[in-house]
Amino acid sequence: MTILVPVASGPLRDRVLETAIELGAAFGEDLYVVHLVDEETADGTAKRVRDEIRERVRSADIAATVSLEYVGHGLARAGPRIGQDVIELAADVTVTHIVMGHTSKGLLEELTRGSAAQAVIDAATVPVTVVPDAAETPAPEE
């Protein structure tokens, strides 16, 4: 049983990892964390991020595999392409759940770049947990 956790660089990555770690611990499942990069050859920064992710899941005492995966971010409508890459990876690894982030976009960006999370939700055959960025998190009630 494995939870696929595709992450990119940025502040949302930590929230996605925390959510995946909590789910993995609760359900006794391993994590397969994939740092999505937009260069075919990973540079030093991507490798450092991968190593930071490895250390984070190791300190959480959960079984995890961490790797780098190239996705074509620079393409038009990159979101759906990234989503399709995630779905293909989920099929290759045989996962039981996907945990990924979603960053809010304006209408123009949504139309031109698309949404990877929406593409995954539409095509996934397993449950998908979407972690919103801070802009989408509702304010606590008083």
The 8 nearest C-alpha neighbors of each residue, nearest first, counted from 0:
[[1, 28, 95, 29, 94, 2, 93, 27],
 [0, 2, 29, 94, 28, 30, 95, 3],
 [1, 3, 96, 30, 97, 94, 95, 31],
 [4, 2, 97, 31, 32, 30, 94, 96],
 [3, 5, 32, 98, 99, 31, 97, 33],
 [6, 4, 33, 99, 32, 34, 3, 35],
 [7, 5, 34, 12, 35, 33, 4, 99],
 [6, 8, 35, 34, 12, 9, 36, 5],
 [9, 7, 12, 6, 10, 48, 34, 11],
 [8, 10, 11, 12, 7, 13, 6, 14],
 [9, 11, 12, 13, 8, 14, 132, 7],
 [10, 12, 14, 13, 9, 132, 15, 100],
 [13, 11, 15, 10, 14, 6, 9, 16],
 [12, 14, 16, 15, 11, 10, 17, 9],
 [15, 13, 17, 11, 16, 12, 18, 130],
 [14, 16, 12, 18, 13, 17, 100, 130],
 [17, 15, 19, 13, 14, 18, 20, 12],
 [18, 16, 14, 20, 19, 15, 13, 21],
 [17, 19, 21, 15, 16, 20, 14, 22],
 [20, 18, 16, 22, 21, 17, 23, 98],
 [19, 21, 23, 17, 22, 18, 16, 24],
 [20, 22, 18, 24, 19, 23, 25, 17],
 [23, 21, 25, 19, 24, 20, 26, 18],
 [24, 22, 28, 20, 26, 27, 25, 21],
 [23, 25, 27, 21, 22, 26, 20, 28],
 [26, 24, 22, 23, 27, 21, 28, 20],
 [25, 27, 23, 28, 24, 22, 21, 29],
 [28, 26, 24, 23, 25, 29, 22, 0],
 [29, 27, 23, 0, 1, 26, 30, 2],
 [30, 28, 1, 62, 63, 23, 2, 0],
 [31, 29, 63, 2, 1, 32, 3, 64],
 [30, 32, 3, 64, 63, 4, 2, 65],
 [33, 31, 4, 65, 5, 30, 3, 64],
 [34, 32, 5, 66, 67, 65, 35, 4],
 [33, 35, 67, 6, 7, 5, 68, 66],
 [34, 36, 68, 7, 6, 69, 33, 67],
 [37, 35, 69, 38, 68, 70, 34, 67],
 [36, 38, 70, 72, 69, 71, 39, 35],
 [39, 37, 40, 36, 41, 69, 70, 71],
 [38, 40, 69, 41, 37, 36, 70, 68],
 [41, 39, 38, 42, 69, 37, 36, 45],
 [42, 40, 45, 38, 39, 46, 43, 36],
 [43, 41, 45, 44, 40, 46, 38, 47],
 [42, 44, 46, 45, 47, 41, 48, 49],
 [45, 43, 47, 46, 42, 48, 41, 49],
 [46, 44, 48, 47, 42, 43, 41, 49],
 [45, 47, 49, 43, 44, 48, 50, 42],
 [48, 46, 50, 44, 49, 45, 43, 51],
 [47, 49, 51, 45, 50, 46, 52, 44],
 [50, 48, 46, 52, 47, 51, 45, 53],
 [49, 51, 53, 47, 52, 48, 46, 54],
 [52, 50, 48, 54, 53, 49, 47, 55],
 [51, 53, 55, 49, 50, 54, 48, 56],
 [54, 52, 50, 51, 56, 55, 57, 65],
 [53, 55, 57, 51, 52, 56, 58, 50],
 [56, 54, 52, 58, 57, 53, 51, 59],
 [57, 55, 59, 58, 53, 54, 61, 52],
 [56, 58, 54, 60, 59, 55, 53, 61],
 [57, 59, 55, 60, 56, 54, 61, 53],
 [60, 58, 56, 57, 61, 55, 20, 54],
 [61, 59, 57, 58, 56, 62, 24, 55],
 [62, 60, 59, 63, 56, 57, 29, 24],
 [63, 61, 29, 30, 60, 64, 57, 56],
 [64, 62, 30, 29, 31, 61, 65, 56],
 [63, 65, 31, 32, 30, 66, 62, 53],
 [66, 64, 32, 33, 31, 53, 63, 49],
 [67, 65, 33, 34, 32, 68, 64, 49],
 [66, 68, 34, 33, 35, 69, 36, 49],
 [69, 67, 35, 36, 34, 33, 70, 66],
 [70, 68, 36, 39, 37, 35, 38, 67],
 [69, 71, 37, 72, 36, 81, 35, 68],
 [70, 72, 73, 37, 74, 77, 69, 81],
 [73, 71, 77, 37, 74, 70, 81, 78],
 [74, 72, 71, 77, 75, 37, 76, 70],
 [73, 75, 77, 72, 71, 76, 80, 112],
 [74, 76, 77, 112, 73, 111, 72, 78],
 [77, 75, 112, 113, 78, 111, 79, 74],
 [76, 78, 80, 74, 112, 72, 75, 79],
 [79, 77, 115, 114, 113, 81, 80, 76],
 [78, 80, 82, 115, 118, 81, 77, 114],
 [81, 79, 77, 83, 82, 78, 84, 76],
 [82, 80, 84, 78, 83, 79, 115, 77],
 [81, 83, 115, 79, 119, 118, 85, 80],
 [82, 84, 86, 80, 85, 81, 79, 87],
 [83, 85, 81, 87, 82, 86, 88, 80],
 [84, 86, 88, 82, 83, 87, 89, 81],
 [87, 85, 89, 83, 88, 84, 82, 119],
 [88, 86, 84, 90, 89, 85, 83, 91],
 [87, 89, 91, 85, 90, 86, 84, 92],
 [90, 88, 86, 92, 87, 91, 94, 93],
 [89, 91, 93, 87, 88, 92, 86, 94],
 [92, 90, 88, 89, 93, 87, 94, 86],
 [91, 93, 89, 90, 94, 88, 1, 3],
 [94, 92, 90, 89, 91, 95, 1, 0],
 [93, 95, 1, 89, 2, 96, 92, 3],
 [94, 96, 1, 125, 2, 0, 93, 97],
 [95, 97, 2, 126, 125, 94, 127, 3],
 [98, 96, 3, 127, 2, 4, 128, 126],
 [99, 97, 128, 4, 127, 129, 19, 3],
 [100, 98, 129, 5, 4, 15, 130, 128],
 [99, 101, 130, 129, 131, 15, 11, 102],
 [100, 102, 131, 116, 130, 132, 129, 103],
 [101, 103, 132, 131, 104, 100, 11, 134],
 [104, 102, 101, 132, 105, 134, 135, 131],
 [105, 103, 109, 108, 102, 106, 107, 114],
 [104, 106, 108, 107, 109, 103, 110, 102],
 [105, 107, 109, 108, 110, 104, 111, 103],
 [108, 106, 110, 109, 105, 111, 104, 112],
 [107, 109, 111, 110, 105, 112, 106, 104],
 [110, 108, 113, 106, 107, 112, 111, 104],
 [111, 109, 107, 108, 113, 112, 106, 76],
 [110, 112, 108, 76, 109, 113, 107, 75],
 [113, 111, 76, 77, 109, 108, 78, 110],
 [114, 112, 78, 109, 76, 110, 79, 111],
 [113, 115, 78, 117, 116, 79, 118, 109],
 [114, 116, 78, 82, 79, 118, 117, 81],
 [117, 115, 119, 118, 114, 101, 120, 82],
 [118, 116, 120, 114, 119, 115, 121, 82],
 [117, 119, 82, 115, 121, 79, 116, 120],
 [120, 118, 82, 116, 122, 117, 121, 123],
 [119, 121, 117, 118, 123, 122, 116, 127],
 [120, 122, 118, 119, 123, 117, 116, 124],
 [123, 121, 119, 120, 118, 124, 86, 83],
 [124, 122, 125, 119, 120, 121, 86, 126],
 [123, 125, 122, 126, 120, 95, 86, 127],
 [126, 124, 96, 123, 95, 127, 97, 94],
 [125, 127, 96, 97, 128, 124, 95, 123],
 [128, 126, 97, 98, 96, 129, 120, 125],
 [127, 129, 98, 97, 99, 130, 126, 96],
 [130, 128, 99, 100, 98, 131, 127, 101],
 [129, 131, 100, 15, 99, 101, 128, 132],
 [132, 130, 101, 135, 100, 129, 102, 133],
 [131, 133, 102, 134, 135, 11, 101, 130],
 [132, 134, 136, 135, 131, 11, 102, 137],
 [135, 133, 132, 136, 103, 131, 137, 102],
 [134, 136, 133, 132, 131, 137, 103, 102],
 [135, 137, 133, 134, 138, 131, 132, 139],
 [138, 136, 135, 139, 134, 133, 140, 131],
 [137, 139, 140, 136, 135, 141, 134, 133],
 [140, 138, 137, 141, 136, 135, 133, 134],
 [139, 141, 138, 137, 136, 135, 133, 134],
 [140, 139, 138, 137, 136, 135, 133, 134]]
